Amino acid sequence: MLARISDWILSLDGWIALVIVFLVPALEASAFLGFVFPGEIAVILGGVLAFNGRISLPAVIAAAVAGAIVGDTIGYFVGRRWGHQILRGVGRRVPFLRHRIDEHLQSAQAYVRRRGGAAVFFGRFTAALRVMVPGLAGMAEVPYGQFLFYNAAGGLLWGTGFILLGYFAGAAWERVAADASRVGLTLLLLVLVGLVIGRVLRSMREHGERLPDRLARARPVAWARRRFPDRSAWLARRIDTRSPAGFGLSVVVLTGAVCTWIFIGLTQDVFAHEEAVLTDPGVTRFVVDHRVAWATALMKSVTWLGSNVLMIPLVAIVGSYFLFRDRDWRPAASMAAALVGANVIYRVVKSWVGRPRPPGSLHLIGVSGFSFPSGHATVAVACWGLAALLLGAGRPIRVKLALWTAAVVIVGLVGLSRVYLGAHWWTDVVAGFALGGLWLCLLGLLLRRRQATLARVASKGLASIQDV
C-alpha cells in the first residue's frame, strides 16, 4: 500500500504535488494520519519531485513547512477541546489501559506541561510522538504562544530538512526514507528510556535517595557489594550525580574513549587504505553530483564558522563575558587553550599522516596542505563545544540543551561544508570531529578536576567551622 501511494505521489507535478506535500503533514497530527502514512515520506517525496524538476524546491519547502505547522496547530486545538473524550474512548478499549486510562493521561499531560516547548519541538522529529504531542499539549493547556513558537521552529527545521534529504537523495530516496524511519524509532526508544529513568530519579528525589543508594538495594548489586566491596565502592563513586568526580566525569571519560577509538580506527584505515576510506570517492561523487547554486553559497558562508578568523572572536567574546561578569580569567584561558591546542594537534597529525586532499578540480574554495584530519572540524568541535560547556554551567537543563543543540548544529554544518566544497574527504571530517572531541574531553577533565578540588576545599572549610 505504501509503495503504491509513493509511486502515485512521484507521478504528480505542479500544484497538485504541492497540495499533497502540504496535506499529508497537515493531516498527520490533526486527523492522526501519521499512524497510517508517516508524514516524512510525503515530504521526502516532495524533495525527489523537486530534484526531478517537476516542482520548485522553494515552493515544496514552503508547502511542507506550512503543512507541518498548520497540522500541529489543528491538533493542538482538537486536543484542547476534545482530547480527553477521544483518548478516554480509545483507551478504554485497550485491555492494558482501560482501568488506568485516567492515570496515564494525567502522567502524559504532566510530562508535556513540564517539558513545554522542548516536548513540542523534539516531538516533531520522533516517530508516533509527532502525532500525539500537539494534542497532548492542548490537553495540558500549554500556552498557545509558547506552543506556536516551538511548533514553528520544529516545523521549519523538519520540513526543510526532509525536503532537502529527498532532493539530495534523488533516485535513492527509498533508502533515505528507511533510514529516517529508523532514526525516528530510535529517538522514540530514547524518549521512552528517558521517561523511565526520569520517573525513577523523581521518585528517588521525593524519597530523599541518591542513585547509588537506590542501586545498592537491588539484589545483584547487593551481592556484588558483598563479593567485591572495593570495586563496588569505586563504581558507586563513578555514578554519583552530586560529586564533580562522579557521573559527569564518567561521561567525559567515556566520550573521550569513544573519540579516541574512532580517530585511531580512521587513521589506521587511511594508512592501510581500507574499510571506511574506500567509501570516500563515492561520497564525494554523490555530493558533487548534487551541488546547486544556493547550497554552494550557503556552504561557503557556513565553513567560516570553523575557521580561526571566527574562532578568535568567539574565544574573546566568551572569555570577556566571564571576565566582566565574574572577574574570572580561567574561562578565557580555557577557550584560548581549546583554540591553540586544537590547531597544534591537527597540524601535527596532518604532517604525520600526509594524506592528499580530493582532486583540485572539485575544490570550490582555495585550500592547501594535507587533508587528514579536517582542521575546521577539529577546531569547531573544541571551541563551540567548550563554549557550550562553559556557558551552560549551573544553568537549567533547557538552557544547556539549547546551547548544546546550537553547538552540534554549527559543528555539523561546518563538517558538511568541508565535504561539499571539495576541501576534504568525509573520513577527514569524522576524524576531525573525533580529534576535536578528544581535546574537548581533556579540557573537560581539567575543569572537572578544578570543580572537585573546590568542592573538597569547601567541605574542609565547613568542617573546620563546625569544629569551632
C-alpha positions as CSV (number, residue, x, y, z in Angstrom):
1,M,0.0,0.0,0.0
2,L,2.7,2.5,1.0
3,A,4.6,1.6,-2.2
4,R,1.5,2.3,-4.4
5,I,0.9,5.7,-2.6
6,S,4.6,6.6,-3.0
7,D,4.6,5.8,-6.7
8,W,1.4,7.8,-7.2
9,I,2.9,10.9,-5.5
10,L,6.0,10.6,-7.7
11,S,3.8,10.7,-10.7
12,L,2.4,14.1,-9.8
13,D,3.7,17.6,-10.7
14,G,2.7,21.2,-10.4
15,W,0.2,22.5,-7.8
16,I,-1.3,19.0,-7.2
17,A,2.0,17.8,-5.9
18,L,2.4,20.8,-3.7
19,V,-1.1,20.2,-2.2
20,I,-0.2,16.6,-1.4
21,V,3.1,17.7,0.3
22,F,1.1,20.2,2.3
23,L,-1.9,17.9,3.2
24,V,0.0,14.8,4.4
25,P,1.9,16.6,7.2
26,A,-1.2,18.7,7.9
27,L,-3.3,15.6,8.5
28,E,-0.7,13.7,10.4
29,A,-1.5,15.2,13.8
30,S,-4.9,16.8,13.1
31,A,-6.5,13.6,11.7
32,F,-4.0,11.1,13.1
33,L,-3.0,10.1,9.5
34,G,0.6,9.7,10.8
35,F,-0.3,6.3,12.3
36,V,-1.1,5.0,8.7
37,F,1.2,7.0,6.4
38,P,4.2,8.8,8.0
39,G,4.4,12.5,7.0
40,E,8.2,12.4,6.4
41,I,7.7,10.0,3.5
42,A,5.5,12.5,1.6
43,V,7.9,15.3,2.4
44,I,10.9,13.3,1.2
45,L,9.0,12.5,-2.0
46,G,8.4,16.2,-2.4
47,G,12.2,16.7,-2.4
48,V,12.5,14.0,-5.0
49,L,10.0,15.7,-7.2
50,A,12.0,18.9,-6.9
51,F,15.1,17.0,-7.8
52,N,13.4,15.7,-10.9
53,G,12.3,19.3,-11.9
54,R,8.6,18.6,-11.5
55,I,8.1,21.3,-8.9
56,S,10.1,24.2,-7.5
57,L,12.3,23.5,-4.5
58,P,11.4,26.7,-2.5
59,A,7.7,26.1,-3.2
60,V,7.8,22.5,-1.9
61,I,9.8,23.5,1.2
62,A,7.1,26.2,1.9
63,A,4.3,23.6,1.4
64,A,5.9,21.1,3.8
65,V,6.7,23.6,6.5
66,A,3.2,25.2,6.3
67,G,1.6,21.7,6.4
68,A,3.6,20.8,9.5
69,I,2.8,24.0,11.3
70,V,-0.9,24.1,10.4
71,G,-1.5,20.4,11.1
72,D,0.1,20.6,14.6
73,T,-1.9,23.8,15.3
74,I,-5.2,22.0,14.4
75,G,-4.0,19.0,16.6
76,Y,-3.4,21.4,19.5
77,F,-6.9,22.8,19.4
78,V,-8.5,19.4,18.8
79,G,-6.7,18.1,21.9
80,R,-7.6,21.2,23.9
81,R,-11.3,20.8,23.1
82,W,-12.0,17.1,22.6
83,G,-8.7,15.3,23.6
84,H,-9.9,13.8,26.9
85,Q,-13.1,12.4,25.3
86,I,-11.1,10.9,22.3
87,L,-8.3,9.3,24.3
88,R,-10.6,8.0,27.1
89,G,-12.9,6.4,24.4
90,V,-9.9,4.8,22.7
91,G,-8.1,3.8,25.9
92,R,-11.0,2.0,27.5
93,R,-11.0,-0.4,24.5
94,V,-7.3,-1.4,25.1
95,P,-7.0,-4.2,27.6
96,F,-3.9,-3.0,29.4
97,L,-5.1,0.6,29.6
98,R,-8.8,0.5,30.3
99,H,-8.6,0.5,34.1
100,R,-5.8,3.1,34.3
101,I,-6.5,5.4,31.4
102,D,-7.1,8.5,33.5
103,E,-3.8,7.9,35.4
104,H,-1.8,7.5,32.2
105,L,-3.5,10.6,30.7
106,Q,-2.5,12.7,33.7
107,S,1.1,11.4,33.5
108,A,1.3,12.3,29.8
109,Q,-0.2,15.7,30.3
110,A,2.2,16.4,33.3
111,Y,5.2,15.4,31.2
112,V,4.2,17.8,28.3
113,R,3.3,20.5,30.7
114,R,6.7,20.1,32.5
115,R,8.7,20.0,29.3
116,G,6.6,22.6,27.4
117,G,8.3,23.8,24.3
118,A,11.0,21.2,24.3
119,A,8.4,18.4,24.1
120,V,6.7,20.2,21.1
121,F,10.0,20.8,19.3
122,F,11.6,17.4,19.7
123,G,8.3,15.5,19.4
124,R,8.3,16.8,15.8
125,F,11.3,14.5,15.0
126,T,10.1,11.4,16.9
127,A,8.0,8.6,15.5
128,A,4.5,8.3,17.0
129,L,5.1,11.3,19.3
130,R,4.8,13.6,16.3
131,V,1.2,12.6,16.0
132,M,0.4,12.7,19.7
133,V,2.3,15.6,21.2
134,P,0.2,18.5,19.7
135,G,-3.0,17.1,21.1
136,L,-1.3,16.4,24.5
137,A,0.0,20.0,24.5
138,G,-3.6,21.3,24.0
139,M,-4.9,18.9,26.7
140,A,-2.1,20.1,29.1
141,E,-3.1,23.7,28.3
142,V,0.4,24.7,27.2
143,P,0.1,28.4,26.4
144,Y,-0.6,28.8,22.7
145,G,2.1,31.4,22.2
146,Q,4.7,29.1,23.6
147,F,3.3,26.2,21.5
148,L,3.3,28.2,18.3
149,F,6.9,29.3,18.7
150,Y,8.3,25.8,19.2
151,N,5.8,24.3,16.7
152,A,7.0,26.8,14.0
153,A,10.7,26.2,14.8
154,G,10.3,22.4,14.7
155,G,8.2,22.5,11.5
156,L,10.7,24.8,9.8
157,L,13.6,22.5,10.6
158,W,11.7,19.3,10.0
159,G,10.1,20.3,6.7
160,T,13.2,21.9,5.2
161,G,15.5,19.0,6.4
162,F,13.4,16.2,4.9
163,I,12.7,18.1,1.7
164,L,16.5,18.5,1.2
165,L,17.0,14.8,2.1
166,G,14.7,13.8,-0.7
167,Y,16.3,16.4,-3.0
168,F,19.9,15.3,-2.5
169,A,18.9,11.5,-2.4
170,G,17.2,11.6,-5.8
171,A,16.6,8.1,-7.0
172,A,18.0,6.6,-3.7
173,W,15.1,8.1,-1.7
174,E,13.8,4.7,-0.5
175,R,17.0,4.1,1.4
176,V,16.9,7.6,2.9
177,A,13.2,7.2,3.9
178,A,14.1,3.8,5.6
179,D,17.0,5.4,7.5
180,A,14.8,8.3,8.5
181,S,12.2,5.9,9.9
182,R,14.8,4.0,11.8
183,V,16.1,7.3,13.3
184,G,12.6,8.3,14.3
185,L,12.0,4.9,16.0
186,T,15.4,5.2,17.8
187,L,14.5,8.7,19.1
188,L,11.2,7.2,20.3
189,L,13.0,4.5,22.1
190,L,15.4,7.0,23.7
191,V,12.5,9.2,24.8
192,L,10.8,6.2,26.4
193,V,14.0,5.2,28.2
194,G,14.5,8.8,29.3
195,L,10.9,8.8,30.7
196,V,11.5,5.7,32.7
197,I,14.8,7.0,34.0
198,G,13.3,10.4,34.8
199,R,10.4,8.8,36.7
200,V,12.9,6.7,38.8
201,L,15.0,9.8,39.5
202,R,12.0,11.8,40.5
203,S,10.8,9.0,42.8
204,M,14.3,9.0,44.4
205,R,14.3,12.7,44.9
206,E,10.9,12.5,46.5
207,H,12.2,9.9,49.0
208,G,15.5,11.7,49.5
209,E,17.5,8.9,47.9
210,R,20.6,9.1,45.8
211,L,21.2,6.9,42.7
212,P,24.0,4.8,44.3
213,D,21.7,4.2,47.3
214,R,18.8,3.0,45.1
215,L,21.1,0.7,43.1
216,A,22.6,-0.6,46.3
217,R,19.2,-2.1,47.3
218,A,19.0,-4.2,44.1
219,R,19.8,-7.9,44.8
220,P,22.5,-8.3,42.1
221,V,24.2,-5.1,43.3
222,A,24.0,-6.2,46.9
223,W,25.7,-9.5,46.1
224,A,28.4,-7.7,44.1
225,R,29.0,-5.3,47.0
226,R,29.5,-8.2,49.4
227,R,31.7,-10.1,47.0
228,F,33.7,-7.1,45.7
229,P,33.5,-4.3,48.2
230,D,36.3,-2.1,47.0
231,R,35.3,-2.3,43.3
232,S,31.7,-1.7,44.1
233,A,32.6,1.4,46.2
234,W,34.6,2.7,43.3
235,L,31.7,2.2,40.8
236,A,29.3,3.9,43.2
237,R,31.5,7.0,43.2
238,R,31.6,7.0,39.4
239,I,27.8,7.3,39.1
240,D,27.3,9.8,42.0
241,T,25.4,12.7,40.3
242,R,26.2,15.1,43.2
243,S,30.0,14.8,43.0
244,P,32.2,16.6,40.4
245,A,34.2,13.4,40.2
246,G,31.1,11.2,39.8
247,F,28.7,10.8,36.9
248,G,29.7,13.8,34.9
249,L,33.3,12.8,35.0
250,S,32.4,9.3,33.9
251,V,30.6,10.6,30.9
252,V,33.5,12.8,29.9
253,V,36.0,9.9,30.2
254,L,33.7,7.5,28.2
255,T,33.2,10.1,25.5
256,G,36.9,10.7,25.2
257,A,37.5,7.0,24.9
258,V,34.9,6.7,22.1
259,C,36.6,9.7,20.3
260,T,40.0,8.0,20.7
261,W,38.7,4.7,19.3
262,I,37.1,6.4,16.2
263,F,40.2,8.5,15.5
264,I,42.6,5.6,15.8
265,G,40.4,3.4,13.6
266,L,40.1,6.0,10.8
267,T,43.9,6.7,11.0
268,Q,44.6,3.1,10.6
269,D,42.2,2.9,7.6
270,V,44.0,5.9,6.0
271,F,47.4,4.2,6.3
272,A,46.1,0.8,5.1
273,H,43.7,2.4,2.5
274,E,40.9,0.1,3.6
275,E,37.3,-0.1,5.0
276,A,35.9,3.5,5.7
277,V,38.4,5.2,3.4
278,L,37.2,3.1,0.4
279,T,33.8,4.9,0.6
280,D,35.3,8.4,0.3
281,P,35.3,8.7,-3.5
282,G,31.6,7.5,-3.7
283,V,30.5,10.0,-1.0
284,T,32.4,12.9,-2.7
285,R,31.0,12.0,-6.1
286,F,27.5,11.9,-4.7
287,V,27.9,15.4,-3.1
288,V,29.4,16.9,-6.2
289,D,26.6,15.5,-8.4
290,H,24.0,17.3,-6.2
291,R,25.6,20.7,-5.9
292,V,23.3,23.6,-6.5
293,A,23.9,27.3,-6.6
294,W,22.1,28.3,-3.4
295,A,23.7,25.4,-1.4
296,T,27.1,26.4,-2.6
297,A,26.7,30.0,-1.4
298,L,25.4,28.7,1.9
299,M,28.3,26.3,2.4
300,K,30.9,28.9,1.5
301,S,29.5,31.1,4.3
302,V,29.0,28.2,6.9
303,T,32.5,26.9,6.5
304,W,33.8,30.1,8.2
305,L,32.2,29.0,11.4
306,G,35.1,26.6,11.8
307,S,37.9,28.9,10.8
308,N,40.3,30.7,13.1
309,V,39.1,34.0,11.6
310,L,35.8,33.5,13.6
311,M,37.1,31.3,16.4
312,I,39.4,34.0,17.7
313,P,36.4,36.5,18.2
314,L,34.4,33.6,19.8
315,V,37.2,33.0,22.3
316,A,37.4,36.7,23.1
317,I,33.6,37.1,23.5
318,V,33.2,34.1,25.8
319,G,36.3,34.9,27.8
320,S,35.3,38.6,28.2
321,Y,31.8,37.5,29.3
322,F,33.2,35.6,32.3
323,L,35.9,38.2,32.9
324,F,33.4,41.1,33.3
325,R,30.7,39.1,35.0
326,D,32.7,37.0,37.5
327,R,36.1,38.6,37.3
328,D,37.3,35.1,36.4
329,W,40.1,34.8,33.8
330,R,40.1,31.0,33.8
331,P,37.3,30.5,31.2
332,A,39.1,32.8,28.8
333,A,42.3,30.7,29.4
334,S,40.3,27.5,28.7
335,M,38.9,28.9,25.5
336,A,42.3,30.0,24.3
337,A,43.7,26.5,25.2
338,A,40.9,25.0,23.2
339,L,41.7,27.0,20.1
340,V,45.5,26.9,20.3
341,G,45.6,23.2,21.3
342,A,43.2,22.1,18.5
343,N,45.3,24.0,15.9
344,V,48.5,22.4,17.2
345,I,47.1,18.9,17.4
346,Y,45.5,18.8,13.9
347,R,48.6,20.3,12.2
348,V,50.9,17.8,13.8
349,V,48.6,14.9,12.8
350,K,48.3,16.3,9.2
351,S,52.1,16.4,8.8
352,W,52.4,12.9,10.2
353,V,49.7,11.2,8.1
354,G,50.3,13.3,4.9
355,R,47.1,12.4,3.1
356,P,46.4,14.3,-0.1
357,R,43.2,16.3,-0.5
358,P,40.4,15.5,-3.0
359,P,41.3,16.4,-6.7
360,G,41.7,20.1,-7.2
361,S,39.0,20.1,-9.9
362,L,36.4,19.5,-7.1
363,H,37.5,22.4,-4.9
364,L,35.1,25.3,-4.7
365,I,37.4,27.3,-2.4
366,G,41.1,27.8,-2.1
367,V,42.8,25.1,0.1
368,S,46.3,23.9,0.7
369,G,48.3,21.4,2.7
370,F,47.3,17.9,3.7
371,S,43.8,16.6,4.2
372,F,43.6,14.3,7.3
373,P,42.1,15.3,9.6
374,S,39.9,18.4,8.9
375,G,41.3,21.3,10.8
376,H,38.0,23.2,10.6
377,A,36.1,20.2,12.1
378,T,38.7,19.8,14.9
379,V,38.7,23.4,15.9
380,A,34.9,23.7,15.6
381,V,34.2,20.8,18.0
382,A,36.8,22.0,20.5
383,C,35.8,25.7,20.6
384,W,32.0,25.5,20.1
385,G,31.8,22.6,22.4
386,L,33.7,24.3,25.2
387,A,31.7,27.5,24.7
388,A,28.5,25.5,25.3
389,L,30.0,23.7,28.3
390,L,31.1,27.0,30.0
391,L,28.0,29.0,29.2
392,G,25.7,26.2,30.3
393,A,27.4,25.5,33.6
394,G,24.9,26.0,36.5
395,R,22.0,26.8,34.2
396,P,18.7,25.0,33.8
397,I,18.6,21.9,31.7
398,R,16.6,23.5,28.9
399,V,19.3,26.2,28.5
400,K,22.1,23.6,28.4
401,L,20.1,21.7,25.8
402,A,19.6,24.8,23.7
403,L,23.3,25.6,23.9
404,W,24.5,22.1,23.0
405,T,21.9,21.8,20.2
406,A,23.2,25.0,18.7
407,A,26.8,23.8,19.0
408,V,26.0,20.5,17.4
409,V,24.2,22.1,14.5
410,I,27.0,24.5,13.9
411,V,29.7,21.8,14.0
412,G,27.6,19.5,11.8
413,L,27.2,22.3,9.2
414,V,30.9,23.1,9.3
415,G,31.8,19.4,8.6
416,L,29.2,19.2,5.8
417,S,30.6,22.3,4.2
418,R,34.1,20.9,4.1
419,V,32.9,17.8,2.1
420,Y,30.5,19.8,-0.1
421,L,33.2,22.3,-1.0
422,G,35.6,19.6,-2.0
423,A,38.2,20.5,0.6
424,H,38.1,17.2,2.5
425,W,37.0,13.6,2.3
426,W,34.2,12.6,4.6
427,T,36.6,10.5,6.8
428,D,38.8,13.6,7.2
429,V,35.8,15.4,8.7
430,V,34.8,12.5,11.0
431,A,38.4,12.2,12.2
432,G,38.5,15.9,12.9
433,F,35.3,15.6,14.9
434,A,36.9,12.8,16.9
435,L,40.2,14.6,17.5
436,G,38.4,17.8,18.5
437,G,36.1,15.8,20.8
438,L,39.1,14.1,22.4
439,W,40.8,17.5,23.1
440,L,37.4,18.9,24.4
441,C,37.2,15.9,26.8
442,L,40.7,16.5,28.1
443,L,39.8,20.2,28.8
444,G,36.6,19.0,30.4
445,L,38.6,16.7,32.7
446,L,40.7,19.7,33.8
447,L,37.5,21.6,34.5
448,R,36.0,18.7,36.5
449,R,39.3,18.3,38.4
450,R,39.1,22.0,39.4
451,Q,35.5,21.6,40.5
452,A,36.4,18.6,42.6
453,T,39.3,20.5,44.2
454,L,37.0,23.4,45.0
455,A,34.4,21.0,46.5
456,R,37.0,19.4,48.7
457,V,38.3,22.8,49.9
458,A,34.7,23.9,50.7
459,S,33.9,20.7,52.6
460,K,37.1,21.1,54.7
461,G,36.3,24.7,55.4
462,L,32.8,23.8,56.5
463,A,34.1,21.0,58.7
464,S,36.6,23.5,60.3
465,I,33.7,25.9,61.1
466,Q,31.7,23.1,62.6
467,D,34.6,22.1,64.8
468,V,34.9,25.6,66.1
